[in-house]
């Protein structure tokens, strides 16, 4: 089986997954297992892989999504315990007193928290900070969780240009330069992106306000009677679980958990494991009530964990590669990259950075970060050399524009974590964010052209 055919099959697999999810034909976990498995079977029948190779690929996929699955389970449990204990009720009260009925203020606050939270460059940890803290506010203000995610991912994409973040480090390693030096070059674009992210937050707030969001907006009035009935049935149980006297302890514990995440000495799931144990022992001593608390949050944790485990099959078969007799067999994604190289019109060669910038967001849905930078970037640099295009503008286009789309890509495990925490279907997240992200990336690219970092 030729590598071209393998690449074509890879694109068909991605298209099948995206169409299936957008039409709500099945759950993401089923799509992530079904179509890559069919692809893997075809590759085995065609002689490209053996069954042993296929097993090795899937096993390698679990190595990339397993830690994120553990992080999700224990972060859901931890923030669920904090919600039950009433810690967020107090924080929400303070936030609401600060912004009042200001929907735009809530949207801007979301962007600011995402910008600060993503200083460590970790997408999963940022989602764990932003979504649990702001989602209750959004619900109370009758704002859409998809808006929360869109504001967050745009802010996170801008901060992802930091030299210790994955994309910049990967691009710098391909270019053979220090990540800090590349970041210094990207810094003006990052500043522009931060301003743009805050402006987008204002726009998102205006949109939410226009559709009736707010404490006293028309949505609040329409939903008031239903919410009142639901609140009456839930109040007794909530009061039983609330621990107002332990607010200070729970707040300090949460700060400690986040500090451990930023410290980045332990795997990201370890702080939440420790946090769950301490929170349960202090807030709800006794095996019986602890079991009750865990069961309350087991459903969402299991659902999203199954999706992440299924994504391991997708990542393994499409992204990972195997070596046979000291010869590396190109991964499916590598074959997909080769096809892009072949079909790129020669007339566009001199404008390669612009072409890459425009296509980066759609390609982000099909390529994970490693394959994009370690697979695509060297190929694009090689093409650029043939047309006299320097490597740096190509890298800038790929880093800046791809970063904007990092956290809408189903190929990035942190994206699945974020939508799970927000209780949003990934298809709804992509629908709500895709064109905003694409436009955002193009604006950043235009700014790079204006300041001379990218040629026309």
Secondary structure, DSSP 4 states (H G I P E B T S, - for coil): --HHHHHHHHHHHHHHHHHHHHTT-S-HHHHHHHHHHHHHHHHHHTTSS-HHHHHHHHHHHHHHHHHHHHHHHHHHHHHHHHHHHTHHHHHHHHHHHHHTT-HHHHHHHHHHHHHHHGGG--HHHHHHHHHHHHHHHHHHTT--HHHHHHHHHHHHHHHTTSTTSHHHHHHHHHHTS-HHHHHHHHHHHHHHHHHHHHHHHHHHHHHHHHTT-STTSHHHHHHHHHHHHHHHHHHHHHHHH--GGGHHHHHHHHHHHHHHHHHTSS-HHHHHHHHHHHHHHHHS-SHHHHHHHHHHHHHHHHHHHHHHHHHHHHHHHHH--EEETTEEEPPHHHHHHHHHHHHS-GGGGGGHHHHHHHHHHHHHTT--HHIIIIIIHHHHHHHHHHTT--HHHHHHHHHHHHHHTGGG-TTSHHHHHHHHHHT--HHHHHHHHHHHHHHHHHHHHHHHHHTTSS--
